[in-house]
Amino acid sequence: MSGSRLPAAEFEVEDVVRTAQAAHQDGFSQQEPEGGMLQVLRPDGSMAGGLTAEIGGAPVDFSPYLSSDPAHLRSLYRDMYLIRRFDQESTALQRQGQLALWVPLAGQEGAQIGSGRAMAPQDYAFPTYREHGVALTRGVALADILRLFRGVTNGGWDPREHNFHLYTLVLAAQSLHAVGYAMGMQRDQLADPALDPGASIAYFGDGASSEGDVHESMVFAASFDAPVVFFCQNNQWAISVPATVQTRVPLAKRAEGYGFPGVRVDGNDVVAVEAVTRWALDHARSGRGPVLIEAYTYRMSAHTTADDPTKYRLTGEEQDWQPRDPLVRLEAHLRSAGGADEAFFDDLAAEAKVMATGLRDAVLTMTAPDLESRFAAVYAEPHALVQEELGFFRQYEAGFADEGKNA
């Protein structure tokens, strides 16, 4: 009996996977409606025209938040190029056993750099575990990110120094943290009107949007007009579950149910992302309440280095997204519009090579703190249970020393 059930169970799992893939392919064009996604730069690098959308029944012009200055566009490209090189080096380090795990961001550089560069100094970002590009824009040393993935620290940087929170590994928890922080800033502003108004921004993926934490955080944010921007990077895959299974409507439309604006932007268009995020943060800071941004993008690599996307993703889909690469798009525009010469790209490649070498050297020289010191970091004050565990650990280590002496 058990032997006859096992093949059937295997068939059912495979059937579910195939059905999900087929549904994703069938719904692919529906997830990318004509005119339903804000865009400035087309995939070929040409300009798409103005940036307007109807939000809450009224037209919104995002043009005042746009920047077409060639120097600014070059700086956006530089950030995207360096963070992709960082991602490539980090992946290689993990494959060579130097990092315990790595979470790639390839394909999402436009969404991260665009939104990160839109923030003001007083704004505060709450990332997931993939926002390496946002970290770069907030001044976090990239080597500090690798300390976390090498396992030599529980954090890596001081959040207060950069207004960039520590990475959150618990799915969607950061959305609640962002709303709570925003409500705190709101009250600080009421108590002291001389403070520069600030907003928080919560990053999460399409998969996390199905978590209860995101729903609860949006209810609270709407109820109290919290100055928070929910930034969803819809990269099409919640590990192995396609976005078309996660939702039957564009994720940005969910904001209507909570009573605040939702905007869908081409996440591979760094220029559009920056403009829309500037508008959303301004909206939140000015007391008009939260905003949901859905950055429609694509995860070009694995969910993490422990994942194999070939098990659930079709090769044709990946090839379909290659021409929409955010770096290729902006490079095409810079070249065609005369915004950057060959020397700029050559110098950037050389800069990235030096950066990668420095990162590798930094990782290879990282040392972990002794394990005993970790017990002191559990609580701010001594705790009886922790002290008991510390005593057990010391006894355990002493046992190895006795073994060596007897030998």
C-alpha atoms as a printed R data frame, in Angstrom:
    type eleno elety resid chain resno      x      y       z
1   ATOM     1    CA   MET     A     1  0.000  0.000   0.000
2   ATOM     2    CA   SER     A     2  2.754  2.457   1.007
3   ATOM     3    CA   GLY     A     3  4.712  1.567  -2.129
4   ATOM     4    CA   SER     A     4  1.785  2.479  -4.365
5   ATOM     5    CA   ARG     A     5  1.248  5.844  -2.660
6   ATOM     6    CA   LEU     A     6  4.807  7.180  -2.975
7   ATOM     7    CA   PRO     A     7  4.936  7.510  -6.789
8   ATOM     8    CA   ALA     A     8  1.515  9.194  -6.735
9   ATOM     9    CA   ALA     A     9  2.756 11.756  -4.202
10  ATOM    10    CA   GLU     A    10  5.804 12.474  -6.357
11  ATOM    11    CA   PHE     A    11  3.583 12.916  -9.390
12  ATOM    12    CA   GLU     A    12  1.355 15.340  -7.508
13  ATOM    13    CA   VAL     A    13  4.298 17.529  -6.508
14  ATOM    14    CA   GLU     A    14  5.637 17.621 -10.057
15  ATOM    15    CA   ASP     A    15  2.157 18.352 -11.369
16  ATOM    16    CA   VAL     A    16  1.780 21.306  -8.990
17  ATOM    17    CA   VAL     A    17  5.129 22.712 -10.102
18  ATOM    18    CA   ARG     A    18  4.218 22.381 -13.788
19  ATOM    19    CA   THR     A    19  0.823 23.959 -13.189
20  ATOM    20    CA   ALA     A    20  2.417 26.904 -11.363
21  ATOM    21    CA   GLN     A    21  4.936 27.392 -14.185
22  ATOM    22    CA   ALA     A    22  2.193 27.270 -16.810
23  ATOM    23    CA   ALA     A    23  0.042 29.714 -14.872
24  ATOM    24    CA   HIS     A    24  3.006 32.066 -14.579
25  ATOM    25    CA   GLN     A    25  3.707 31.911 -18.295
26  ATOM    26    CA   ASP     A    26  0.034 32.412 -19.176
27  ATOM    27    CA   GLY     A    27 -0.264 35.357 -16.825
28  ATOM    28    CA   PHE     A    28  3.078 36.895 -17.742
29  ATOM    29    CA   SER     A    29  1.662 39.471 -20.162
30  ATOM    30    CA   GLN     A    30 -1.207 40.241 -17.797
31  ATOM    31    CA   GLN     A    31  1.270 41.113 -15.072
32  ATOM    32    CA   GLU     A    32  2.812 43.720 -17.372
33  ATOM    33    CA   PRO     A    33 -0.159 45.760 -18.667
34  ATOM    34    CA   GLU     A    34  0.303 48.397 -21.342
35  ATOM    35    CA   GLY     A    35  0.318 51.834 -19.739
36  ATOM    36    CA   GLY     A    36 -0.084 50.297 -16.301
37  ATOM    37    CA   MET     A    37  3.508 50.739 -15.220
38  ATOM    38    CA   LEU     A    38  5.345 54.033 -14.822
39  ATOM    39    CA   GLN     A    39  8.436 54.188 -16.991
40  ATOM    40    CA   VAL     A    40 10.930 56.814 -18.154
41  ATOM    41    CA   LEU     A    41 13.579 54.707 -19.885
42  ATOM    42    CA   ARG     A    42 12.480 51.963 -22.255
43  ATOM    43    CA   PRO     A    43 14.534 48.754 -22.383
44  ATOM    44    CA   ASP     A    44 16.407 50.062 -25.433
45  ATOM    45    CA   GLY     A    45 17.449 53.183 -23.513
46  ATOM    46    CA   SER     A    46 15.131 55.611 -25.305
47  ATOM    47    CA   MET     A    47 12.971 58.041 -23.369
48  ATOM    48    CA   ALA     A    48  9.350 56.987 -22.857
49  ATOM    49    CA   GLY     A    49  8.062 60.530 -22.313
50  ATOM    50    CA   GLY     A    50  6.346 62.107 -19.316
51  ATOM    51    CA   LEU     A    51  5.759 60.417 -15.996
52  ATOM    52    CA   THR     A    52  2.136 60.732 -14.912
53  ATOM    53    CA   ALA     A    53 -0.447 58.419 -13.392
54  ATOM    54    CA   GLU     A    54 -3.928 58.540 -11.928
55  ATOM    55    CA   ILE     A    55 -3.836 57.883  -8.206
56  ATOM    56    CA   GLY     A    56 -6.944 58.009  -6.071
57  ATOM    57    CA   GLY     A    57 -8.971 59.321  -8.982
58  ATOM    58    CA   ALA     A    58 -6.656 62.292  -9.571
59  ATOM    59    CA   PRO     A    59 -3.744 62.707 -11.979
60  ATOM    60    CA   VAL     A    60 -0.254 62.874 -10.439
61  ATOM    61    CA   ASP     A    61  2.700 64.348 -12.281
62  ATOM    62    CA   PHE     A    62  6.010 62.886 -11.171
63  ATOM    63    CA   SER     A    63  8.053 65.108 -13.502
64  ATOM    64    CA   PRO     A    64  9.192 67.531 -10.748
65  ATOM    65    CA   TYR     A    65 10.911 64.595  -9.069
66  ATOM    66    CA   LEU     A    66 12.800 63.523 -12.194
67  ATOM    67    CA   SER     A    67 16.445 64.279 -12.858
68  ATOM    68    CA   SER     A    68 17.903 64.012 -16.356
69  ATOM    69    CA   ASP     A    69 21.219 65.664 -15.506
70  ATOM    70    CA   PRO     A    70 23.959 63.566 -17.183
71  ATOM    71    CA   ALA     A    71 26.189 63.719 -14.094
72  ATOM    72    CA   HIS     A    72 23.354 62.419 -11.939
73  ATOM    73    CA   LEU     A    73 22.560 59.622 -14.389
74  ATOM    74    CA   ARG     A    74 26.228 58.622 -14.439
75  ATOM    75    CA   SER     A    75 26.212 58.450 -10.637
76  ATOM    76    CA   LEU     A    76 23.145 56.174 -10.720
77  ATOM    77    CA   TYR     A    77 24.875 53.932 -13.258
78  ATOM    78    CA   ARG     A    78 28.047 53.876 -11.163
79  ATOM    79    CA   ASP     A    79 26.141 52.732  -8.086
80  ATOM    80    CA   MET     A    80 24.368 49.990 -10.022
81  ATOM    81    CA   TYR     A    81 27.592 48.823 -11.666
82  ATOM    82    CA   LEU     A    82 29.540 48.676  -8.399
83  ATOM    83    CA   ILE     A    83 26.808 46.848  -6.518
84  ATOM    84    CA   ARG     A    84 26.515 44.264  -9.289
85  ATOM    85    CA   ARG     A    85 30.265 43.714  -9.146
86  ATOM    86    CA   PHE     A    86 29.955 43.401  -5.376
87  ATOM    87    CA   ASP     A    87 27.224 40.816  -5.854
88  ATOM    88    CA   GLN     A    88 29.346 38.813  -8.286
89  ATOM    89    CA   GLU     A    89 32.348 38.851  -5.946
90  ATOM    90    CA   SER     A    90 30.207 37.867  -2.967
91  ATOM    91    CA   THR     A    91 28.705 34.948  -4.875
92  ATOM    92    CA   ALA     A    92 32.204 33.761  -5.804
93  ATOM    93    CA   LEU     A    93 33.356 34.061  -2.190
94  ATOM    94    CA   GLN     A    94 30.446 31.926  -1.015
95  ATOM    95    CA   ARG     A    95 31.109 29.286  -3.662
96  ATOM    96    CA   GLN     A    96 34.712 29.143  -2.453
97  ATOM    97    CA   GLY     A    97 33.594 28.543   1.137
98  ATOM    98    CA   GLN     A    98 34.456 32.010   2.442
99  ATOM    99    CA   LEU     A    99 30.830 33.004   3.187
100 ATOM   100    CA   ALA     A   100 28.219 30.819   4.847
101 ATOM   101    CA   LEU     A   101 25.509 32.021   2.459
102 ATOM   102    CA   TRP     A   102 24.883 34.771  -0.048
103 ATOM   103    CA   VAL     A   103 21.660 36.467  -1.151
104 ATOM   104    CA   PRO     A   104 22.108 37.782  -4.716
105 ATOM   105    CA   LEU     A   105 20.450 40.954  -6.008
106 ATOM   106    CA   ALA     A   106 21.257 40.663  -9.730
107 ATOM   107    CA   GLY     A   107 18.473 42.285 -11.747
108 ATOM   108    CA   GLN     A   108 17.160 44.398  -8.875
109 ATOM   109    CA   GLU     A   109 19.841 47.108  -8.963
110 ATOM   110    CA   GLY     A   110 17.486 49.663 -10.535
111 ATOM   111    CA   ALA     A   111 14.851 49.242  -7.835
112 ATOM   112    CA   GLN     A   112 17.367 49.416  -5.003
113 ATOM   113    CA   ILE     A   113 19.646 52.203  -6.186
114 ATOM   114    CA   GLY     A   114 16.729 54.310  -7.421
115 ATOM   115    CA   SER     A   115 14.805 54.083  -4.159
116 ATOM   116    CA   GLY     A   116 17.902 54.418  -1.986
117 ATOM   117    CA   ARG     A   117 19.057 57.565  -3.745
118 ATOM   118    CA   ALA     A   118 15.587 59.078  -3.296
119 ATOM   119    CA   MET     A   119 15.874 59.113   0.499
120 ATOM   120    CA   ALA     A   120 16.746 62.178   2.551
121 ATOM   121    CA   PRO     A   121 19.349 61.912   5.345
122 ATOM   122    CA   GLN     A   122 16.644 61.895   8.047
123 ATOM   123    CA   ASP     A   123 14.678 59.053   6.406
124 ATOM   124    CA   TYR     A   124 15.160 55.559   7.811
125 ATOM   125    CA   ALA     A   125 15.269 52.317   5.794
126 ATOM   126    CA   PHE     A   126 14.202 48.867   6.997
127 ATOM   127    CA   PRO     A   127 15.663 46.238   4.630
128 ATOM   128    CA   THR     A   128 15.145 42.526   4.171
129 ATOM   129    CA   TYR     A   129 18.359 40.565   3.590
130 ATOM   130    CA   ARG     A   130 18.849 41.504  -0.082
131 ATOM   131    CA   GLU     A   131 19.058 45.311  -0.055
132 ATOM   132    CA   HIS     A   132 22.798 45.576  -0.685
133 ATOM   133    CA   GLY     A   133 22.198 48.383  -3.185
134 ATOM   134    CA   VAL     A   134 20.214 50.431  -0.683
135 ATOM   135    CA   ALA     A   135 22.986 49.853   1.865
136 ATOM   136    CA   LEU     A   136 25.475 51.329  -0.603
137 ATOM   137    CA   THR     A   137 23.379 54.485  -1.013
138 ATOM   138    CA   ARG     A   138 23.180 54.889   2.782
139 ATOM   139    CA   GLY     A   139 26.942 54.784   3.184
140 ATOM   140    CA   VAL     A   140 27.247 51.290   4.683
141 ATOM   141    CA   ALA     A   141 30.677 49.795   4.005
142 ATOM   142    CA   LEU     A   142 30.164 46.796   1.739
143 ATOM   143    CA   ALA     A   143 32.709 44.765   3.692
144 ATOM   144    CA   ASP     A   144 30.484 45.166   6.762
145 ATOM   145    CA   ILE     A   145 27.680 43.383   4.914
146 ATOM   146    CA   LEU     A   146 30.019 40.467   4.245
147 ATOM   147    CA   ARG     A   147 30.918 40.240   7.931
148 ATOM   148    CA   LEU     A   148 27.325 39.204   8.556
149 ATOM   149    CA   PHE     A   149 27.340 36.515   5.856
150 ATOM   150    CA   ARG     A   150 30.730 35.234   7.002
151 ATOM   151    CA   GLY     A   151 29.218 34.746  10.434
152 ATOM   152    CA   VAL     A   152 31.639 36.896  12.415
153 ATOM   153    CA   THR     A   153 28.978 39.344  13.630
154 ATOM   154    CA   ASN     A   154 25.275 39.424  14.416
155 ATOM   155    CA   GLY     A   155 24.871 42.791  12.729
156 ATOM   156    CA   GLY     A   156 27.674 44.412  10.787
157 ATOM   157    CA   TRP     A   157 27.049 48.155  11.076
158 ATOM   158    CA   ASP     A   158 25.528 50.784  13.372
159 ATOM   159    CA   PRO     A   159 21.976 51.455  12.105
160 ATOM   160    CA   ARG     A   160 21.907 54.872  13.785
161 ATOM   161    CA   GLU     A   161 24.964 55.992  11.863
162 ATOM   162    CA   HIS     A   162 23.409 55.315   8.471
163 ATOM   163    CA   ASN     A   163 19.646 55.375   9.155
164 ATOM   164    CA   PHE     A   164 19.715 51.915   7.624
165 ATOM   165    CA   HIS     A   165 18.509 49.113   9.858
166 ATOM   166    CA   LEU     A   166 20.180 45.745  10.269
167 ATOM   167    CA   TYR     A   167 19.103 43.050   7.836
168 ATOM   168    CA   THR     A   168 15.881 41.283   8.815
169 ATOM   169    CA   LEU     A   169 15.902 37.533   8.243
170 ATOM   170    CA   VAL     A   170 12.399 36.964   9.642
171 ATOM   171    CA   LEU     A   171 10.161 37.352   6.611
172 ATOM   172    CA   ALA     A   172  8.102 40.603   6.604
173 ATOM   173    CA   ALA     A   173  8.891 41.542  10.220
174 ATOM   174    CA   GLN     A   174 10.600 44.728   9.018
175 ATOM   175    CA   SER     A   175  7.293 46.115   7.741
176 ATOM   176    CA   LEU     A   176  5.986 46.281  11.312
177 ATOM   177    CA   HIS     A   177  9.252 47.809  12.511
178 ATOM   178    CA   ALA     A   178  9.060 50.476   9.798
179 ATOM   179    CA   VAL     A   179  5.527 51.482  10.751
180 ATOM   180    CA   GLY     A   180  6.380 51.640  14.448
181 ATOM   181    CA   TYR     A   181  9.425 53.775  13.707
182 ATOM   182    CA   ALA     A   182  7.381 56.037  11.429
183 ATOM   183    CA   MET     A   183  4.782 56.543  14.150
184 ATOM   184    CA   GLY     A   184  7.599 57.463  16.524
185 ATOM   185    CA   MET     A   185  8.961 60.045  14.055
186 ATOM   186    CA   GLN     A   186  5.431 61.380  13.651
187 ATOM   187    CA   ARG     A   187  5.138 61.980  17.378
188 ATOM   188    CA   ASP     A   188  8.628 63.472  17.624
189 ATOM   189    CA   GLN     A   189  7.652 65.930  14.926
190 ATOM   190    CA   LEU     A   190  4.487 66.912  16.818
191 ATOM   191    CA   ALA     A   191  6.517 67.441  19.978
192 ATOM   192    CA   ASP     A   192  9.205 69.466  18.194
193 ATOM   193    CA   PRO     A   193  8.056 71.137  14.936
194 ATOM   194    CA   ALA     A   194 11.641 72.335  14.348
195 ATOM   195    CA   LEU     A   195 12.679 68.785  13.416
196 ATOM   196    CA   ASP     A   196 13.071 67.983   9.737
197 ATOM   197    CA   PRO     A   197 10.117 65.740   8.801
198 ATOM   198    CA   GLY     A   198 11.232 62.208   8.054
199 ATOM   199    CA   ALA     A   199  9.744 58.986   6.762
200 ATOM   200    CA   SER     A   200 10.603 55.330   6.981
201 ATOM   201    CA   ILE     A   201 10.693 52.923   4.078
202 ATOM   202    CA   ALA     A   202  9.988 49.202   4.400
203 ATOM   203    CA   TYR     A   203 11.448 46.861   1.797
204 ATOM   204    CA   PHE     A   204  9.878 43.476   1.111
205 ATOM   205    CA   GLY     A   205  9.309 41.077  -1.772
206 ATOM   206    CA   ASP     A   206  6.252 39.758  -3.539
207 ATOM   207    CA   GLY     A   207  6.397 36.608  -1.421
208 ATOM   208    CA   ALA     A   208  6.473 38.559   1.848
209 ATOM   209    CA   SER     A   209  3.396 40.493   0.696
210 ATOM   210    CA   SER     A   210  1.401 37.346   1.524
211 ATOM   211    CA   GLU     A   211  2.562 37.435   5.141
212 ATOM   212    CA   GLY     A   212  0.213 38.653   7.856
213 ATOM   213    CA   ASP     A   213  2.847 41.125   9.094
214 ATOM   214    CA   VAL     A   214  2.541 43.158   5.887
215 ATOM   215    CA   HIS     A   215 -1.251 43.293   6.179
216 ATOM   216    CA   GLU     A   216 -1.090 44.309   9.850
217 ATOM   217    CA   SER     A   217  1.522 46.977   9.198
218 ATOM   218    CA   MET     A   218 -0.560 48.510   6.416
219 ATOM   219    CA   VAL     A   219 -3.652 48.580   8.646
220 ATOM   220    CA   PHE     A   220 -1.719 50.431  11.355
221 ATOM   221    CA   ALA     A   221 -0.047 52.775   8.854
222 ATOM   222    CA   ALA     A   222 -3.376 53.721   7.285
223 ATOM   223    CA   SER     A   223 -5.127 54.134  10.647
224 ATOM   224    CA   PHE     A   224 -2.525 56.590  11.941
225 ATOM   225    CA   ASP     A   225 -1.397 58.211   8.663
226 ATOM   226    CA   ALA     A   226  2.108 57.011   9.477
227 ATOM   227    CA   PRO     A   227  4.880 58.534   7.339
228 ATOM   228    CA   VAL     A   228  5.989 55.248   5.788
229 ATOM   229    CA   VAL     A   229  6.577 54.006   2.254
230 ATOM   230    CA   PHE     A   230  6.058 50.310   1.586
231 ATOM   231    CA   PHE     A   231  8.489 49.351  -1.166
232 ATOM   232    CA   CYS     A   232  7.687 45.966  -2.683
233 ATOM   233    CA   GLN     A   233 10.272 44.550  -5.066
234 ATOM   234    CA   ASN     A   234  8.140 42.237  -7.140
235 ATOM   235    CA   ASN     A   235 10.918 40.088  -8.574
236 ATOM   236    CA   GLN     A   236  8.399 37.515  -9.868
237 ATOM   237    CA   TRP     A   237  9.408 34.655  -7.579
238 ATOM   238    CA   ALA     A   238  8.871 34.017  -3.861
239 ATOM   239    CA   ILE     A   239 11.682 31.462  -3.881
240 ATOM   240    CA   SER     A   240  9.868 28.851  -6.050
241 ATOM   241    CA   VAL     A   241  6.316 30.274  -6.103
242 ATOM   242    CA   PRO     A   242  5.580 32.647  -9.011
243 ATOM   243    CA   ALA     A   243  3.985 36.048  -8.421
244 ATOM   244    CA   THR     A   244  0.974 35.015 -10.481
245 ATOM   245    CA   VAL     A   245  0.162 32.470  -7.785
246 ATOM   246    CA   GLN     A   246  0.756 35.029  -5.039
247 ATOM   247    CA   THR     A   247 -1.781 37.535  -6.388
248 ATOM   248    CA   ARG     A   248 -4.424 37.856  -9.104
249 ATOM   249    CA   VAL     A   249 -4.048 41.644  -9.381
250 ATOM   250    CA   PRO     A   250 -0.991 43.912  -9.482
251 ATOM   251    CA   LEU     A   251  0.350 44.185  -5.953
252 ATOM   252    CA   ALA     A   252  0.137 47.991  -6.064
253 ATOM   253    CA   LYS     A   253 -3.660 47.726  -6.205
254 ATOM   254    CA   ARG     A   254 -3.752 46.241  -2.729
255 ATOM   255    CA   ALA     A   255 -3.149 49.726  -1.328
256 ATOM   256    CA   GLU     A   256 -6.699 50.715  -2.322
257 ATOM   257    CA   GLY     A   257 -8.069 48.277   0.233
258 ATOM   258    CA   TYR     A   258 -6.223 50.095   3.000
259 ATOM   259    CA   GLY     A   259 -7.137 53.555   1.772
260 ATOM   260    CA   PHE     A   260 -3.780 54.904   0.610
261 ATOM   261    CA   PRO     A   261 -2.053 55.327  -2.783
262 ATOM   262    CA   GLY     A   262 -0.439 52.463  -4.640
263 ATOM   263    CA   VAL     A   263  1.935 52.973  -7.571
264 ATOM   264    CA   ARG     A   264  3.403 50.451  -9.979
265 ATOM   265    CA   VAL     A   265  6.744 51.420 -11.482
266 ATOM   266    CA   ASP     A   266  9.165 49.682 -13.810
267 ATOM   267    CA   GLY     A   267 11.694 48.441 -11.275
268 ATOM   268    CA   ASN     A   268 14.351 48.046 -13.965
269 ATOM   269    CA   ASP     A   269 14.141 51.767 -14.772
270 ATOM   270    CA   VAL     A   270 16.315 53.396 -12.114
271 ATOM   271    CA   VAL     A   271 15.292 56.897 -13.205
272 ATOM   272    CA   ALA     A   272 11.583 56.218 -12.834
273 ATOM   273    CA   VAL     A   273 12.064 54.400  -9.525
274 ATOM   274    CA   GLU     A   274 13.979 57.334  -8.077
275 ATOM   275    CA   ALA     A   275 11.304 59.850  -9.142
276 ATOM   276    CA   VAL     A   276  8.375 57.785  -7.859
277 ATOM   277    CA   THR     A   277 10.114 57.091  -4.540
278 ATOM   278    CA   ARG     A   278 10.948 60.779  -4.096
279 ATOM   279    CA   TRP     A   279  7.272 61.590  -4.600
280 ATOM   280    CA   ALA     A   280  6.155 58.849  -2.196
281 ATOM   281    CA   LEU     A   281  8.558 59.932   0.554
282 ATOM   282    CA   ASP     A   282  7.493 63.548   0.109
283 ATOM   283    CA   HIS     A   283  3.858 62.444   0.345
284 ATOM   284    CA   ALA     A   284  4.570 60.561   3.573
285 ATOM   285    CA   ARG     A   285  6.700 63.277   5.170
286 ATOM   286    CA   SER     A   286  4.083 65.965   4.518
287 ATOM   287    CA   GLY     A   287  1.514 64.190   6.680
288 ATOM   288    CA   ARG     A   288 -0.571 62.713   3.866
289 ATOM   289    CA   GLY     A   289 -0.009 59.145   5.004
290 ATOM   290    CA   PRO     A   290  1.599 55.985   3.607
291 ATOM   291    CA   VAL     A   291  2.250 54.899   0.019
292 ATOM   292    CA   LEU     A   292  2.780 51.467  -1.506
293 ATOM   293    CA   ILE     A   293  5.253 51.191  -4.392
294 ATOM   294    CA   GLU     A   294  5.415 48.026  -6.446
295 ATOM   295    CA   ALA     A   295  8.713 47.936  -8.304
296 ATOM   296    CA   TYR     A   296  8.141 45.440 -11.103
297 ATOM   297    CA   THR     A   297 11.503 43.748 -11.598
298 ATOM   298    CA   TYR     A   298 13.098 40.323 -11.897
299 ATOM   299    CA   ARG     A   299 15.446 38.171  -9.859
300 ATOM   300    CA   MET     A   300 18.023 37.179 -12.472
301 ATOM   301    CA   SER     A   301 19.793 34.664 -10.236
302 ATOM   302    CA   ALA     A   302 18.952 32.287  -7.409
303 ATOM   303    CA   HIS     A   303 16.957 33.253  -4.324
304 ATOM   304    CA   THR     A   304 20.092 32.471  -2.318
305 ATOM   305    CA   THR     A   305 23.210 30.458  -3.070
306 ATOM   306    CA   ALA     A   306 21.411 27.500  -1.454
307 ATOM   307    CA   ASP     A   307 18.709 27.641  -4.145
308 ATOM   308    CA   ASP     A   308 18.549 26.093  -7.616
309 ATOM   309    CA   PRO     A   309 16.105 28.109  -9.769
310 ATOM   310    CA   THR     A   310 16.355 25.623 -12.653
311 ATOM   311    CA   LYS     A   311 14.119 23.327 -10.599
312 ATOM   312    CA   TYR     A   312 11.132 25.677 -10.892
313 ATOM   313    CA   ARG     A   313 11.888 28.382 -13.463
314 ATOM   314    CA   LEU     A   314 11.831 28.119 -17.234
315 ATOM   315    CA   THR     A   315 14.918 29.122 -19.206
316 ATOM   316    CA   GLY     A   316 12.809 31.028 -21.728
317 ATOM   317    CA   GLU     A   317 11.538 33.350 -19.015
318 ATOM   318    CA   GLU     A   318 15.039 34.242 -17.884
319 ATOM   319    CA   GLN     A   319 16.038 34.952 -21.478
320 ATOM   320    CA   ASP     A   320 12.944 37.114 -21.880
321 ATOM   321    CA   TRP     A   321 14.124 39.405 -19.090
322 ATOM   322    CA   GLN     A   322 17.750 39.765 -20.214
323 ATOM   323    CA   PRO     A   323 17.064 42.742 -22.554
324 ATOM   324    CA   ARG     A   324 15.367 44.602 -19.683
325 ATOM   325    CA   ASP     A   325 18.511 44.584 -17.546
326 ATOM   326    CA   PRO     A   326 18.614 47.909 -15.610
327 ATOM   327    CA   LEU     A   327 22.323 48.432 -16.279
328 ATOM   328    CA   VAL     A   328 22.094 47.684 -19.990
329 ATOM   329    CA   ARG     A   329 19.167 50.088 -20.272
330 ATOM   330    CA   LEU     A   330 20.872 53.069 -18.637
331 ATOM   331    CA   GLU     A   331 24.165 52.394 -20.419
332 ATOM   332    CA   ALA     A   332 22.354 52.448 -23.749
333 ATOM   333    CA   HIS     A   333 20.794 55.783 -22.865
334 ATOM   334    CA   LEU     A   334 24.074 57.329 -21.684
335 ATOM   335    CA   ARG     A   335 25.850 56.262 -24.846
336 ATOM   336    CA   SER     A   336 23.135 57.324 -27.275
337 ATOM   337    CA   ALA     A   337 22.496 60.667 -25.542
338 ATOM   338    CA   GLY     A   338 26.184 61.498 -25.161
339 ATOM   339    CA   GLY     A   339 25.919 61.395 -21.382
340 ATOM   340    CA   ALA     A   340 29.060 59.300 -20.930
341 ATOM   341    CA   ASP     A   341 32.139 58.552 -23.002
342 ATOM   342    CA   GLU     A   342 34.193 55.375 -23.238
343 ATOM   343    CA   ALA     A   343 36.641 56.669 -20.640
344 ATOM   344    CA   PHE     A   344 33.847 56.769 -18.048
345 ATOM   345    CA   PHE     A   345 33.014 53.085 -18.545
346 ATOM   346    CA   ASP     A   346 36.703 52.086 -18.603
347 ATOM   347    CA   ASP     A   347 37.425 53.977 -15.389
348 ATOM   348    CA   LEU     A   348 34.383 52.449 -13.712
349 ATOM   349    CA   ALA     A   349 35.462 48.937 -14.654
350 ATOM   350    CA   ALA     A   350 38.892 49.624 -13.172
351 ATOM   351    CA   GLU     A   351 37.313 51.038  -9.999
352 ATOM   352    CA   ALA     A   352 35.113 47.968  -9.634
353 ATOM   353    CA   LYS     A   353 38.110 45.656 -10.006
354 ATOM   354    CA   VAL     A   354 39.974 47.453  -7.231
355 ATOM   355    CA   MET     A   355 36.864 47.341  -5.045
356 ATOM   356    CA   ALA     A   356 36.459 43.591  -5.588
357 ATOM   357    CA   THR     A   357 40.094 42.944  -4.672
358 ATOM   358    CA   GLY     A   358 39.702 45.005  -1.514
359 ATOM   359    CA   LEU     A   359 36.565 43.127  -0.532
360 ATOM   360    CA   ARG     A   360 38.238 39.768  -0.999
361 ATOM   361    CA   ASP     A   361 41.218 40.841   1.093
362 ATOM   362    CA   ALA     A   362 38.884 42.160   3.793
363 ATOM   363    CA   VAL     A   363 36.923 38.908   3.960
364 ATOM   364    CA   LEU     A   364 39.999 36.700   4.099
365 ATOM   365    CA   THR     A   365 41.395 38.687   7.022
366 ATOM   366    CA   MET     A   366 38.163 38.789   9.046
367 ATOM   367    CA   THR     A   367 38.424 37.110  12.420
368 ATOM   368    CA   ALA     A   368 35.513 35.924  14.513
369 ATOM   369    CA   PRO     A   369 35.227 36.962  18.142
370 ATOM   370    CA   ASP     A   370 35.807 34.160  20.625
371 ATOM   371    CA   LEU     A   371 32.643 32.236  21.308
372 ATOM   372    CA   GLU     A   372 32.659 33.017  25.018
373 ATOM   373    CA   SER     A   373 32.199 36.734  24.309
374 ATOM   374    CA   ARG     A   374 28.957 35.945  22.483
375 ATOM   375    CA   PHE     A   375 27.328 35.077  25.805
376 ATOM   376    CA   ALA     A   376 27.805 38.679  26.947
377 ATOM   377    CA   ALA     A   377 25.869 39.986  23.945
378 ATOM   378    CA   VAL     A   378 22.596 38.129  24.562
379 ATOM   379    CA   TYR     A   379 21.214 40.600  27.117
380 ATOM   380    CA   ALA     A   380 22.296 44.071  28.197
381 ATOM   381    CA   GLU     A   381 22.588 42.882  31.806
382 ATOM   382    CA   PRO     A   382 23.822 39.537  33.182
383 ATOM   383    CA   HIS     A   383 21.171 36.823  33.044
384 ATOM   384    CA   ALA     A   384 21.099 33.718  35.243
385 ATOM   385    CA   LEU     A   385 20.243 31.302  32.433
386 ATOM   386    CA   VAL     A   386 22.944 32.703  30.141
387 ATOM   387    CA   GLN     A   387 25.499 32.486  32.947
388 ATOM   388    CA   GLU     A   388 24.516 28.871  33.499
389 ATOM   389    CA   GLU     A   389 25.007 28.116  29.800
390 ATOM   390    CA   LEU     A   390 28.349 29.938  29.874
391 ATOM   391    CA   GLY     A   391 29.446 27.710  32.740
392 ATOM   392    CA   PHE     A   392 28.473 24.625  30.735
393 ATOM   393    CA   PHE     A   393 30.426 25.902  27.730
394 ATOM   394    CA   ARG     A   394 33.547 26.499  29.820
395 ATOM   395    CA   GLN     A   395 33.273 23.004  31.234
396 ATOM   396    CA   TYR     A   396 32.822 21.605  27.726
397 ATOM   397    CA   GLU     A   397 35.939 23.394  26.438
398 ATOM   398    CA   ALA     A   398 37.968 22.330  29.476
399 ATOM   399    CA   GLY     A   399 37.154 18.725  28.643
400 ATOM   400    CA   PHE     A   400 39.027 19.040  25.353
401 ATOM   401    CA   ALA     A   401 42.048 20.516  27.165
402 ATOM   402    CA   ASP     A   402 42.139 17.503  29.526
403 ATOM   403    CA   GLU     A   403 42.010 15.160  26.515
404 ATOM   404    CA   GLY     A   404 45.035 16.844  25.025
405 ATOM   405    CA   LYS     A   405 46.996 16.595  28.293
406 ATOM   406    CA   ASN     A   406 46.254 12.881  28.696
407 ATOM   407    CA   ALA     A   407 47.256 12.184  25.132
